[in-house]
Amino acid sequence: MNIEFSYLYRDAGNFKNFGTVVFANKDQTSLEKLNEMIKQRLIDEMYFDAFNAGVPSLFFDDYDEELDHDWHEFECINEVESVPTDSHRRDITAFISKLAEKPA
């Protein structure tokens, strides 16, 4: 089974855009373990920089630099039979490692 990573962007007005990316799970790591690994690498176990993580940003067209922020929110992961959609063709564990990296 592959892993669908669900996340969202919440702007300053609390409007939300939702997105998903499907990753391969070559080692068949359990959802419980993957959740734990993800949360350990997020800011306050919830936030991450989509650009740095290499997933599509979900900003609204009317992004306001003075009010809005760059962080996206982790929502959940699920096992899916869908084919991977990650443009970098990463395994879920490679993506999780990227979550912990600081922007260059």
Contacts in CASP RR format, 6 or more apart in sequence:
PFRMAT RR
TARGET T0000
AUTHOR 0000-0000-0000
METHOD contacts of the structure
MODEL  1
MNIEFSYLYRDAGNFKNFGTVVFANKDQTSLEKLNEMIKQRLIDEMYFDA
FNAGVPSLFFDDYDEELDHDWHEFECINEVESVPTDSHRRDITAFISKLA
EKPA
1 25 0 8 1.000
1 28 0 8 1.000
1 79 0 8 1.000
1 80 0 8 1.000
1 81 0 8 1.000
2 22 0 8 1.000
2 23 0 8 1.000
2 24 0 8 1.000
2 25 0 8 1.000
2 79 0 8 1.000
2 80 0 8 1.000
2 81 0 8 1.000
2 82 0 8 1.000
2 83 0 8 1.000
2 84 0 8 1.000
3 22 0 8 1.000
3 23 0 8 1.000
3 24 0 8 1.000
3 25 0 8 1.000
3 31 0 8 1.000
3 34 0 8 1.000
3 77 0 8 1.000
3 78 0 8 1.000
3 79 0 8 1.000
3 80 0 8 1.000
3 92 0 8 1.000
4 20 0 8 1.000
4 21 0 8 1.000
4 22 0 8 1.000
4 23 0 8 1.000
4 77 0 8 1.000
4 78 0 8 1.000
4 79 0 8 1.000
4 80 0 8 1.000
4 82 0 8 1.000
5 20 0 8 1.000
5 21 0 8 1.000
5 22 0 8 1.000
5 23 0 8 1.000
5 55 0 8 1.000
5 74 0 8 1.000
5 77 0 8 1.000
5 92 0 8 1.000
5 95 0 8 1.000
6 18 0 8 1.000
6 19 0 8 1.000
6 20 0 8 1.000
6 74 0 8 1.000
6 75 0 8 1.000
6 76 0 8 1.000
6 77 0 8 1.000
6 78 0 8 1.000
7 18 0 8 1.000
7 19 0 8 1.000
7 20 0 8 1.000
7 48 0 8 1.000
7 50 0 8 1.000
7 55 0 8 1.000
7 58 0 8 1.000
7 72 0 8 1.000
7 73 0 8 1.000
7 74 0 8 1.000
7 75 0 8 1.000
8 16 0 8 1.000
8 17 0 8 1.000
8 18 0 8 1.000
8 19 0 8 1.000
8 58 0 8 1.000
8 72 0 8 1.000
8 73 0 8 1.000
8 75 0 8 1.000
9 16 0 8 1.000
9 17 0 8 1.000
9 50 0 8 1.000
9 57 0 8 1.000
9 58 0 8 1.000
9 59 0 8 1.000
9 60 0 8 1.000
9 72 0 8 1.000
9 73 0 8 1.000
10 16 0 8 1.000
10 73 0 8 1.000
11 59 0 8 1.000
11 60 0 8 1.000
11 63 0 8 1.000
11 64 0 8 1.000
11 67 0 8 1.000
11 68 0 8 1.000
12 64 0 8 1.000
12 67 0 8 1.000
12 68 0 8 1.000
12 69 0 8 1.000
13 67 0 8 1.000
15 60 0 8 1.000
17 58 0 8 1.000
17 59 0 8 1.000
17 60 0 8 1.000
18 58 0 8 1.000
18 75 0 8 1.000
19 56 0 8 1.000
19 58 0 8 1.000
20 85 0 8 1.000
21 55 0 8 1.000
21 56 0 8 1.000
21 85 0 8 1.000
21 86 0 8 1.000
21 95 0 8 1.000
22 80 0 8 1.000
22 82 0 8 1.000
22 83 0 8 1.000
22 84 0 8 1.000
22 85 0 8 1.000
22 86 0 8 1.000
23 84 0 8 1.000
23 86 0 8 1.000
23 90 0 8 1.000
23 91 0 8 1.000
23 92 0 8 1.000
23 95 0 8 1.000
24 84 0 8 1.000
24 86 0 8 1.000
24 89 0 8 1.000
24 90 0 8 1.000
24 91 0 8 1.000
24 92 0 8 1.000
25 34 0 8 1.000
25 79 0 8 1.000
25 91 0 8 1.000
25 92 0 8 1.000
26 91 0 8 1.000
27 91 0 8 1.000
27 93 0 8 1.000
29 37 0 8 1.000
29 92 0 8 1.000
29 93 0 8 1.000
31 77 0 8 1.000
31 78 0 8 1.000
31 79 0 8 1.000
34 77 0 8 1.000
34 92 0 8 1.000
34 96 0 8 1.000
35 77 0 8 1.000
37 93 0 8 1.000
37 96 0 8 1.000
38 74 0 8 1.000
38 77 0 8 1.000
38 96 0 8 1.000
38 99 0 8 1.000
39 45 0 8 1.000
39 46 0 8 1.000
39 74 0 8 1.000
40 100 0 8 1.000
41 48 0 8 1.000
41 96 0 8 1.000
41 97 0 8 1.000
41 99 0 8 1.000
41 100 0 8 1.000
42 48 0 8 1.000
42 74 0 8 1.000
42 99 0 8 1.000
43 71 0 8 1.000
45 74 0 8 1.000
46 73 0 8 1.000
46 74 0 8 1.000
47 71 0 8 1.000
47 72 0 8 1.000
47 73 0 8 1.000
47 74 0 8 1.000
48 71 0 8 1.000
48 72 0 8 1.000
48 74 0 8 1.000
48 99 0 8 1.000
49 70 0 8 1.000
49 71 0 8 1.000
49 72 0 8 1.000
49 103 0 8 1.000
50 56 0 8 1.000
50 57 0 8 1.000
50 58 0 8 1.000
50 70 0 8 1.000
50 72 0 8 1.000
51 57 0 8 1.000
51 70 0 8 1.000
51 103 0 8 1.000
52 98 0 8 1.000
52 101 0 8 1.000
52 102 0 8 1.000
52 103 0 8 1.000
53 95 0 8 1.000
53 98 0 8 1.000
53 99 0 8 1.000
54 87 0 8 1.000
54 88 0 8 1.000
54 98 0 8 1.000
55 72 0 8 1.000
55 86 0 8 1.000
55 95 0 8 1.000
57 72 0 8 1.000
58 72 0 8 1.000
59 68 0 8 1.000
60 68 0 8 1.000
77 92 0 8 1.000
86 95 0 8 1.000
90 98 0 8 1.000
END
